[in-house]
């Protein structure tokens, strides 16, 4: 996750994957700036997002409540170019649908600021380090075998647009 400024505060909607933390945490701590800001292992739903005041319980809670909890497996390492190594969720469709629903409700905040055509759900292992270092991290993660998780909620997190810790503002349970 790369921090994009919305005023002085940056926000994101994430699905946290605590089951992955014991496998990817050490790599993310060294290779992903977001981990150093307190952002746990996650799949991004929407970033950058609106000011926290726009994401009220009355807006997001009913929307997210229509999404059933689901199970996901992370067993395949993939790449964006040679700069970002990540785990692919299987199935990706629940994340894609969640992003589609939230982005439709907040059309002024397209995923990744509209920089990419479409969205690819992913759990970042590391980025912007030498490819050999990222390859080694990907191989180490794969050596632990698949990560299985049950996804039950989405979080709104916020932090300073520059450096500094991020924290959870709200959590929205799935239906």
C-alpha positions as CSV (number, residue, x, y, z in Angstrom):
1,X,0.0,0.0,0.0
2,X,1.5,3.3,-1.0
3,X,0.2,6.3,0.9
4,X,-1.7,8.9,-1.1
5,X,-2.7,12.1,0.6
6,X,-6.3,13.1,1.1
7,X,-5.7,16.3,3.1
8,X,-3.5,15.5,6.0
9,X,-5.0,12.0,6.7
10,X,-4.8,9.0,4.5
11,X,-7.5,6.2,4.7
12,X,-8.0,2.7,3.4
13,X,-10.5,-0.1,3.5
14,X,-8.9,-3.4,4.2
15,X,-9.6,-7.0,4.8
16,X,-7.2,-8.0,7.5
17,X,-5.8,-11.6,7.3
18,X,-4.4,-12.4,10.7
19,X,-3.8,-16.0,9.7
20,X,-1.1,-14.8,7.3
21,X,0.8,-12.6,9.8
22,X,2.9,-15.5,11.2
23,X,4.1,-16.4,7.7
24,X,4.5,-13.0,6.0
25,X,5.0,-10.7,9.0
26,X,8.8,-11.0,9.1
27,X,9.1,-10.4,5.4
28,X,6.6,-7.5,5.4
29,X,8.5,-5.9,8.3
30,X,11.6,-5.7,6.1
31,X,10.1,-5.3,2.7
32,X,6.7,-3.4,3.0
33,X,6.6,0.2,4.3
34,X,3.0,-0.3,5.4
35,X,4.0,-3.0,7.9
36,X,6.3,-0.5,9.6
37,X,3.3,1.9,10.0
38,X,1.3,-0.8,11.9
39,X,-0.7,-2.0,8.9
40,X,-1.2,-5.8,9.4
41,X,-1.3,-8.4,6.6
42,X,-4.3,-7.5,4.4
43,X,-6.0,-7.4,1.1
44,X,-6.9,-3.9,0.1
45,X,-10.6,-3.2,-0.7
46,X,-10.3,0.5,-1.5
47,X,-7.3,2.8,-1.3
48,X,-7.1,5.8,-1.2
49,X,-10.4,6.2,0.5
50,X,-12.6,9.1,1.7
51,X,-12.0,11.2,4.8
52,X,-13.0,9.1,7.8
53,X,-16.1,11.1,8.4
54,X,-17.5,10.0,5.1
55,X,-17.3,6.3,6.1
56,X,-19.9,6.3,8.8
57,X,-21.6,3.2,10.1
58,X,-24.8,4.3,8.4
59,X,-23.1,4.2,5.0
60,X,-20.6,1.3,5.1
61,X,-22.2,-1.0,7.7
62,X,-25.3,-1.8,5.6
63,X,-23.3,-2.2,2.5
64,X,-20.8,-4.6,4.0
65,X,-23.5,-6.5,5.9
66,X,-24.8,-7.8,2.5
67,X,-21.5,-9.6,1.9
68,X,-21.4,-13.1,3.4
69,X,-18.3,-14.2,5.4
70,X,-16.1,-16.5,3.3
71,X,-13.0,-18.7,3.3
72,X,-9.9,-18.0,1.3
73,X,-6.7,-19.7,0.6
74,X,-3.3,-18.1,-0.2
75,X,-1.0,-20.6,-2.0
76,X,0.4,-18.9,-5.0
77,X,3.1,-16.1,-5.2
78,X,2.7,-13.7,-8.0
79,X,4.3,-10.4,-9.1
80,X,3.5,-7.0,-10.4
81,X,6.5,-6.4,-12.7
82,X,9.6,-7.2,-10.8
83,X,8.9,-4.7,-8.0
84,X,6.1,-6.2,-6.0
85,X,5.8,-9.8,-4.8
86,X,2.4,-10.9,-3.4
87,X,0.1,-13.8,-2.5
88,X,-2.9,-14.4,-4.6
89,X,-6.2,-15.1,-2.8
90,X,-8.2,-18.1,-4.0
91,X,-10.9,-17.3,-4.7
92,X,-10.4,-13.7,-5.7
93,X,-14.0,-13.0,-6.5
94,X,-15.3,-12.1,-3.0
95,X,-12.6,-9.4,-2.8
96,X,-13.4,-8.2,-6.3
97,X,-17.1,-8.0,-5.5
98,X,-16.5,-6.1,-2.3
99,X,-14.3,-3.6,-4.1
100,X,-16.9,-3.2,-6.8
101,X,-19.7,-2.6,-4.3
102,X,-17.7,-0.1,-2.2
103,X,-16.3,1.7,-5.3
104,X,-19.8,2.0,-6.8
105,X,-21.0,3.6,-3.5
106,X,-18.0,6.0,-3.5
107,X,-17.4,6.8,-7.2
108,X,-15.1,9.7,-6.3
109,X,-12.6,7.2,-4.8
110,X,-11.7,4.6,-7.4
111,X,-9.4,1.8,-6.4
112,X,-5.8,3.0,-6.3
113,X,-6.9,6.4,-7.4
114,X,-7.8,5.0,-10.9
115,X,-4.1,4.4,-11.7
116,X,-4.8,0.8,-12.7
117,X,-7.4,-0.7,-15.0
118,X,-9.3,-3.2,-12.9
119,X,-8.2,-4.5,-9.5
120,X,-6.3,-7.5,-8.6
121,X,-6.8,-8.7,-5.0
122,X,-3.5,-9.4,-3.4
123,X,-1.7,-9.7,-0.1
124,X,1.7,-7.9,-0.4
125,X,4.8,-9.7,0.8
126,X,7.2,-6.9,-0.2
127,X,8.0,-4.2,-2.8
128,X,10.6,-1.9,-4.1
129,X,13.6,-4.0,-3.1
130,X,16.0,-5.9,-5.3
131,X,14.2,-8.7,-7.2
132,X,16.5,-11.4,-5.6
133,X,15.5,-10.3,-2.1
134,X,11.8,-10.3,-3.1
135,X,12.1,-13.7,-4.8
136,X,13.7,-15.1,-1.6
137,X,10.8,-13.7,0.5
138,X,8.3,-15.3,-1.9
139,X,10.0,-18.6,-1.7
140,X,10.2,-18.5,2.1
141,X,6.4,-17.8,2.3
142,X,5.6,-20.6,-0.1
143,X,7.7,-23.0,2.0
144,X,5.2,-22.7,4.8
145,X,2.4,-24.1,2.6
146,X,-1.0,-22.6,1.9
147,X,-2.5,-20.0,4.3
148,X,-6.2,-20.6,5.0
149,X,-8.3,-17.8,6.4
150,X,-11.9,-17.0,7.2
151,X,-12.8,-13.5,6.2
152,X,-15.5,-11.9,8.4
153,X,-15.1,-8.1,8.2
154,X,-13.6,-5.1,6.6
155,X,-11.7,-2.3,8.4
156,X,-11.4,1.4,7.9
157,X,-7.8,2.4,8.8
158,X,-6.3,5.8,8.9
159,X,-2.9,7.4,9.4
160,X,-0.9,10.5,8.6
161,X,-0.4,11.1,4.9
162,X,3.4,11.1,5.5
163,X,5.2,8.8,7.9
164,X,3.6,7.7,11.1
165,X,1.4,4.9,12.5
166,X,-1.9,3.8,11.1
167,X,-4.8,2.6,13.3
168,X,-8.2,1.1,12.9
169,X,-11.1,3.6,13.0
170,X,-14.0,1.2,12.4
171,X,-14.6,-2.5,11.7
172,X,-17.6,-3.6,9.6
173,X,-18.7,-7.2,10.0
174,X,-19.9,-9.2,7.0
175,X,-23.4,-10.6,7.0
